Every structure is written in structure tokens, then in C-alpha cells.
Amino acid sequence: MQILIFSLVVILLVGYIFYKLNQFYSKKTITFGTLFIIGIIWLGIYISNNNEVGINKAFKAKYKKEFGYKIDKLSSNIINKGKNLSLNEYFYRFIYIVKKDNKEFVCEANDIFVQVIQDEYVFKDIKEECREK
């Protein structure tokens, strides 16, 4: 119900803004401006998602090389440890599902130190805790 009310308020607000803009600008100008703003928002979301996909691919490759198992599903989060790190150093938390010896395990790798060097991710040692799914 809250989502419905929020959506209705957003639609009304956008409609009111377009009504006010229509008094000062032509429809063509409003359309181009709206498309430009939507494009900028889409580009920001794409770049953000593309960065996360890169770290996930790199972690999967590192895990396959180090442990010899393929990760089926993976999610990652940046952890703020309160330390003063440079702009290319992060701590990550990875949660993933891996199949070992015909059994599925849910594994967690916490506090993984990652350095980003241009377009390459360098991981410190991976310590995982696994439980059977």
C-alpha cells in the first residue's frame, strides 16, 4: 500500500512539474530535457552495475583458480571498516553458493582486502566459512 501511495505522489509531482514547465518551454524542449535526464540516470546505474559485475567476475575466477570449484551464485558488498584506505583499496564481503563433492554449500568470505589497479582486481587471501545448504 505504501508503494502505491508513494508512486501516486511521484506521478502527481512529475505531472505538476511538467505542467509548470509547459508554461515556459515548448514541448520539444521539455521532451529533450526529460530524455537527457533519463539518459544520465541510466548511465549512472549502468556504470555502477558494471563495476559490481567486474568484481564478481574477478572473484569467481580467483576462487576457481585457488580452490578448483565453480561458484554458482554470488553476491558482494563493500564493508566500511573505518580504516583510512586509499581510493583503490576496499574490503569486501562475498556470499556465494558452490558445489563441492555433489553437495551444495553456502559460503561466506568476510573482510577480503581488494586492490583495484586500473581494470584489474587483486585479492588478498580468501578465508571462507561454509555450511551445507
C-alpha positions in Angstrom: 0.0 0.0 0.0 2.8 2.4 0.8 4.5 1.7 -2.5 1.2 2.5 -4.3 0.8 5.8 -2.4 4.5 6.8 -3.0 4.1 6.0 -6.7 1.0 8.1 -6.9 2.7 11.0 -5.2 5.7 10.8 -7.5 3.4 10.7 -10.6 1.4 13.7 -9.4 4.7 15.6 -8.6 6.1 14.8 -12.1 2.8 15.9 -13.7 2.8 19.2 -11.8 6.4 19.9 -12.8 5.6 19.2 -16.4 2.6 21.5 -16.2 4.7 24.3 -14.8 7.5 23.7 -17.3 4.9 23.7 -20.2 4.1 27.3 -19.4 7.7 28.4 -20.0 9.2 26.0 -22.6 8.0 24.2 -25.7 7.1 20.5 -25.7 10.1 19.7 -27.8 12.5 21.3 -25.2 10.8 19.5 -22.3 11.0 16.2 -24.1 14.7 16.6 -24.9 15.4 17.7 -21.3 13.5 14.7 -19.9 15.3 12.3 -22.2 18.6 13.8 -21.3 17.9 13.4 -17.5 16.7 9.8 -18.0 19.9 9.1 -20.0 22.1 10.4 -17.3 20.4 8.4 -14.6 20.5 5.2 -16.8 24.2 5.8 -17.5 24.9 6.1 -13.8 23.1 2.9 -12.9 24.8 1.1 -15.8 28.3 2.2 -14.6 27.5 1.2 -11.0 26.2 -2.2 -12.0 29.1 -2.8 -14.4 31.6 -2.2 -11.6 29.9 -4.7 -9.4 29.8 -7.3 -12.2 33.6 -6.8 -12.7 34.5 -7.5 -9.1 32.2 -10.6 -9.1 33.8 -12.0 -12.2 37.2 -11.4 -10.8 36.3 -13.1 -7.5 34.8 -16.1 -9.3 38.0 -16.5 -11.4 40.2 -16.2 -8.4 38.1 -18.7 -6.4 38.2 -21.2 -9.3 41.9 -20.9 -9.6 42.6 -21.1 -5.9 40.1 -23.8 -4.8 39.2 -25.5 -8.0 35.4 -25.2 -7.7 33.0 -23.1 -9.7 30.8 -20.6 -7.9 27.1 -20.9 -9.0 25.7 -17.7 -7.4 27.5 -14.8 -5.8 26.6 -11.5 -4.1 29.1 -9.0 -2.8 29.1 -5.9 -0.5 31.6 -3.3 0.3 32.4 -3.2 4.0 33.4 0.1 5.7 36.0 -0.9 8.3 36.6 2.7 9.5 40.2 2.5 8.3 41.8 5.1 6.2 42.2 3.3 2.8 43.3 4.9 -0.4 40.9 5.3 -3.3 41.7 2.0 -4.8 41.6 -0.2 -1.7 38.4 -1.8 -0.4 37.2 -4.5 2.0 34.5 -6.8 0.5 32.1 -9.4 1.9 31.2 -12.2 -0.5 28.4 -14.7 -0.1 28.2 -17.5 -2.6 26.8 -20.9 -3.4 29.4 -23.5 -4.5 29.0 -27.2 -5.3 31.6 -29.4 -3.7 31.5 -33.2 -3.8 28.0 -33.3 -5.2 26.7 -31.2 -2.2 25.8 -27.5 -2.3 27.3 -25.2 0.2 26.6 -21.6 1.2 29.9 -19.9 1.9 30.9 -16.6 3.3 34.2 -14.8 2.8 34.4 -11.8 5.0 36.9 -8.9 5.1 38.5 -9.7 1.8 41.0 -6.9 1.0 40.8 -5.9 -2.6 43.1 -3.5 -4.5 41.9 -2.1 -7.8 44.7 -1.4 -10.3 43.2 0.2 -13.4 40.8 -2.5 -14.6 42.2 -5.4 -12.6 41.3 -6.6 -9.1 43.9 -8.0 -6.8 42.6 -10.1 -3.8 44.4 -10.9 -0.6 44.0 -14.5 0.7 40.4 -15.8 0.8 39.3 -17.3 4.1 35.8 -18.8 3.8 33.3 -20.3 6.2 30.9 -22.8 4.6 27.7 -24.6 5.7 25.7 -27.1 3.8 22.7 -25.7 2.0 
